Amino acid sequence: MARQGKQEILEGATAVAHAVARCRPEVVAAYPITPQTHISEELSTIVADGELDAEFVKVESEFGAASVVLGASAAGVRAYTATSSQGLMLMAEVLWNMAGMRLPVVLACANRSVSAPLSIWCDHQDAESIRDCGVIQIYAEDAQEACDQHVIAFKVAEDRRVLLPVMVNLDGFLLTHVFEPVELPDQAITDKFLGKYEAAFKLDIDNPMSFGCFTEPDKCMEGRWMIHDAALRSLGVIEEVSANFLKAFGRNAGGHLEEYKSKDADTILIAKGSICGTIKDVIDQARDKGRKVGLVRIKTFRPFPRAALLAALRGAKQIAVIEKGGSFGAGGVVTPEVKEVLYDAGLHIPVSGFCVQIGGREVPADGIAEIIERVSKGEKQTAYEWFRLKKELLPDLVPND
Amino acid sequence: MFIEIRVHGRGGQGSVTAAEVLAKAAFKDGLVSQAFPAFGSERMGAPVRAFCRVSDKPIRIRSEIHTPDFCIVQDPSLMDTVNVFEGLKPGGIVVLNSEHPEQVKVPAGAVLKPIAGTRIAQEVIGRPIANMVMVGAFAGITGLVTLESLQAAVKERFGGKVGDLNAAAVATAYQAAKEKK
């Protein structure tokens, strides 16, 4: 069936703002940055119109926004922020603190390239560069999922077994600025699903407590291990919350992975975010031509769903990881993690990494088709290829071979 | 069914809104739709593009529209700098806001449907903003969306008097285009 439920045509960012409002955060602080701006703009309108009983704090920067929601969360309320690119970079220091203080803040990252060169368009280097800070990262494929994942994010973050910030990633422009069918999370079901927020611990004059306090070398490591342990435990919580979300809302938005026609596939593509929609269309065309190809979409990137990934990839003959980022001087970000999972299981499946869509450069369907064609023909594994790099644009001083 | 529409205009002419309203109208008609701008740092007067897909199945693809079934061109002066026919499918229709279509070189296989968009907008709305007129003409020519859904989408998008005026402009353009057809 093409249409379901109470869908309406909404802009992705606007829809996200309304989904967030239905989660009833009590403090929202954000600073405008393209392509996130529509989320915070709409939320400020919702608050100003009296539709959400929250304090919208205007701040001077993303460092301020993150600090305000950190403080609000420590004071015991549900808090939310959203950002992109340079804004996330400015938040980075605070995000490490949020995770370390075990504050269940939810934020959205409208994924955008990081300067320089300055680009306002989408890739995943902003989110991936804070990969290691203890913030859980989930990725949406479409506007519906971006909305639903916010509800899941609050539930997972606030779970007493987790207590970590959760960041919902939605591709800048591609998902923030698209108008498409969305069913907003029903208010009554959302209220029941999330319940009234009760902080696990908070700043309280009757019960004084320190947050983010000084630790000498005899204790710091244990504090850090607890973040790691909570992140690992969140894998189970994400599965549980996602299953409950499906039961309550009738939509499958969470989980670690989506396996699309990959169960019998010889060639498996791996990707995350909105590019997966285009990949699915190309896979259908390749299937029509008799190619046994499928997609494993990473929805949960941190914690890394190693067990689910291993189970999903076990039968593959070759794998292509399509990434919208990378680590300069090393290679991919997702690609080596996939290899590690396979290596640890003693599996020697060739894995090729492809770097695409940097700074928003589109990979049309024929680009995906080319990758499928090359990889499924058994082309020698490539460590990390900058796909369709325009060598003619490189200056002479760069050795051009 | 899978229809791709590309809207060409200049910053300030409401091309993204045109795509949005088309998507909303198609949705009201029971179809599935998607609309999005060619993402950029748009400036007033600079050439812009917006896209709309309409289907009877869920739409997953997110690339720009490279081989449109239809184009809507809001500003004839774009023809000097932008190839609005690029990638147009054989037999594809270009709905052009122009009272001088004889000046346009139409490539083989393309069909040009001129409409006096700015004039209709000025007469009905009282302002030379032709985006809703163009969408109305598009609906009259192609029959892709119903006039009722389009008017409802326009009223929801703008509201109040602006909504009513634009809905009236949509109807005028729809009828004019349908009669011409």
Interface residues (C-beta under 8 A of the other chain):
Chain A: A2 R3 Q7 E8 I9 E11 T34 P35 I120 W121 D142 F173 L174 H177 V178 F179 E180 P181 S274 I275 G277 T278 K280 D281 G360 E362 V363 P364 A365
Chain B: A19 E20 A23 K24 F27 G30 L31 V32 S33 Q34 A35 F36 P37 F39 S41 S55 D56 K57 P58 I59 R60 I61 R62 S63 E64 H66
